[in-house]
Amino acid sequence: MFKARRSNSTLGSTFSLLELIYHSTVRSIRKTHGNAIVGLLMNMVQTVILVATFYVMFNVLGMRSNAIRGDFLLYVMSGIFLFMTHTKALGAVAGAEGATSQMMKHAPMSTAVSITSAALGALYIQVLSMVVVISVYHLAFNPVEIYDPIGAIGMVLLAWFTGVAIGMVILAAKPWAPDFFGVVATVYSRVNMIASGKMFLANTLPHKMLVLFDWNPLFHTIDQARGYAFINYNPHYSSWTYPLIVGVVLLMIGLMGEFYTRQYVSISWSASR
């Protein structure tokens, strides 16, 4: 009597899946706060506080001379925006509902939908916050000029993609050791406050310092984004292909790990740990 009607056609199934992802994405966005506008404002305030903190830090430590010639605040925002996008995507995917979630008892729901909606929800919030902050700055303070907007947006999406990929690996491994991998996700996010390279440029680093950050895909993404945002900067020691390859590899590992974990995960694991 209460069985949901499903379309047998490929097109109908596709639209049903997209509708399910849409509603699940809206649910994941509203989980942080019941009021969508307040949730967006909280994320914007967090972004603005980070930008203000690093702006003051650059001035106090006398690091402003190391920045790119151009709009200094845009230089700061370019690093903060990509850092926030990467970190929020990682946290959203790593904390997505797994196979033992109560939502999985509903027939159309699946872990793939849960992961996809968490990733899209994080991207939506960050892009909307970024657009609002840049628009306010452009209209109220200083006109914003971006050398290659398409390339800069591409680096934002690449930062999000690598965050999703790393979050997938943590999500797959979390049921086996929830406390340990929860700490791993937190430590990685904290380390990226420095290791992401948002405070300096790859071109200005000596080789012995460059090797300390070269492993981080977010470091490459931020440096490449500044190359697209500023006409006066040409990144020589970073590449957008490295984070793309790392992201694809980690995503495949995470998908295989999630599939394997789903075969053995039990709701009793959370009770026994």
N, C-alpha and C positions, 0 to 999 in steps of 0.2 A: 504493500500500500504506500509506503513512504520511500520507495526506491527512486533515486534521482534518474531522470531520463538522460541518456547519453546518445550522442550522434555517432553513427557507425562510419560516416564518411571521414576521409582524411582532413578535409577542410574544416568540417564541423568540429572534429576533435582538436584541431589546432586552435581554433577560436575559443573553445572551451578551456583549453590549457592556458591561453593568454589571459582569459578573463579570471581564471583562478589565480594566476601569478599577480595580476593587477590587484585583486582584493587582498591577497596575502601581503603584497607590498604596502598597501595602505595600512594594513593591520600592524606591520612591523614598524612603520613610521610613527604610528600613534601609540606604540607601546611605551616610548620614552616619556610621553606626556599626553594626557587626555585631550588637551587643546592643541591642535596642529600649529596655530600661530605662535603660541607660547613656546612650543617645542623648537620651532624655527628660530625664534628670538633668542632662546637659550644657547643654541648652537652658534648664532651670530655673535652673541656676547663673548662666548668662549674664544672664537676666532679673533675678535677685536682685542681682547685682553692679551692674547698671545702676540699679536702684531705690536701692540703698545709696549709690551714687556721687552721684546727684542729690539724695538726702536730705541727705547731708553738704554738698553744694554749696549747697543752699538755706539751710542753717544758717550756713555760713561766710560767704556773701555777704550774709546778712541779708535774703533774699528771701522768707522764710517769711510775712511780714506781707502779701505780695501774693497769697497763696493764698486759696482759698475757706474760709469758716467751716465747719468740720467736721473729719473725719478727714484730717489732713495727709498721712499715708502713702498713703491711698487716692487722694488728689489726685495724688501722684507716680506711683502705679501706673497710674492711668487714662491718663496720657500715655505711659508706657513700654510698656504692653501694646499700645496701638494702633500705636505706632511700630514695635515689634518685628513685629507681625502684618503691617503694610504692607511693611516692608523684607524680611522673610523670603519673603513671597509674590512680591514683585518678583524677588528673587534666584532663587527656585525656578523660576519661569516663564521668566525670561531664560536660565537654564541648562538648560532642558529639552532632551531629545534631539530633534534635528531630522531632516530627511529623509535626511541622510547617515549617521545613526547605525547601528551594527551591528544594533540591535534592530529597525530598520525592515525588515530582511530576512525577518523572521518574518511570515507572511501576515496574521494578525489584527491585528497592531500597526499603529498609524498615529500621525502627529504630533498629531492631536486627542486621542487617548488619552494620549499622553505629556504633553501640556500640562495636560490635565484632572487627571491623577494627581499631577503636580508641585504644582499649585495646591491640591488637596485634602489632600495630604500636609503641606504647609506650614500649612494651616488646622488640621488635626488636632493637630499638634505644639503650635502656639501656644495653641489653646483648652485643650488638656489641661494645659499648663504654667500657664496663667492660672488655671484652676480649682484646681489643686493649691496654687499660691502663695497665692491668696486664702483657701482653706480652712485652710491652716496658720496664716495670719495671724489668721483669724477664731477659730480654736479655741485658739491658744496666746497671742495677744497682746491683740487688741481686736475685739469683735464688729463685723462689717461690715454697714452698712445702705446699700442703694442705693435711691434715690428711685423710679426707673423702670427695673427690670432689663431689661424687654423692649426699651426704647429704647436702653439702653446696649449690649446684645448686638447690636442692629441696627447701631450705629455701629462695633462691632468687625468685623462682616461687611462694612460699607461700606469700612472701611480695607483689609480683605483684597481686596475687589473692585477698588478703585483700584490697589492694588499689582499685581494680576493684569493689569489693563489696561495699565499702564505697562510691565510685564514683557513683554507680548505685542508691543508696539511695538519694544522692544529686541531681542527674539528674532527678529522679522521682518527687522530691519535688520542684525543681527550678522553674518550670512554675507558681506555686502558689505564690511564694514570691522570685523572682529572686535576688533582692538585698540582702535580708537576708541570703539566702543559699549560695550566692556567698561569703559573708563575713564569713560564717561558714566554707566553704572549705579553705579559706585563713587562718583563725585563726587555724584550725586543722593542716594545713601544718606548720605554724610557731611554734605552741606548740610542734610539733614532733621534732623540732631542739633539744629540751632538753628531752622530754618525750619518745623519741624512744630508749633512753639508749645507743646510740652509743658512748657516752663519758665515760661510766663506765660499770662494770660487775655486774650482778645480785648477784653473790656469795659474793661480797664485800660490799653490801648494808645492813645496819641495817633494822630490820623489819619495823620501823616507816617510813623509806624512801622507802622501797620496795613496800608498799601499795599505794604509790603515782604513781607508774609506772606500777603496775601489771595489770591494766585495759586495757592497750594498747597492741593490738595484735602485733604491730611492735616491741615493746620491747621484747616480747617472741621470735619473729622470729630472731632478731639480736643476742640475747643471745644464741639461739640454733645454729645459723650459726657459731658462734665463737667456739662452742663445736665441730662442725664438722671440722672446719678449723684448730684448734690447738689441738695437742695431749695432751698438758698440762692443758687443761681446760675441766671440766666436769660440765655443768650447772645443778644446783640442784633446783633452784627456778623459772624455766621457763619450758614451755612445747610447743611442736609444735602442739599438738591437740587443744589447746585453740584458737589460731588464725584460725585454719582450721574450727572449729565449728562456731566461730564468723563470719568468711567469708561466710560460707554456709548460715547461718541465715540471714545476711544482704543482701546477693545476692538474696535470695528468697523474702525478703521484698522489695528490689529495683525492682525486676521484676514485682511483683504484683502492686507496686506503679506506675511503668511506664505504665503498661497496663491500670490501672484505669485513670491515667492522660491523656493518649492518647485518651480515650473516650470523654473527656470533653475539652481538650485544644483547644484554638482558636487562630488564627493568630492575632486577634484584642487585645489579652492580652498584647502583647509587646507594642502596640501603646497606650494602656490606662494606662500603668504604668510609 
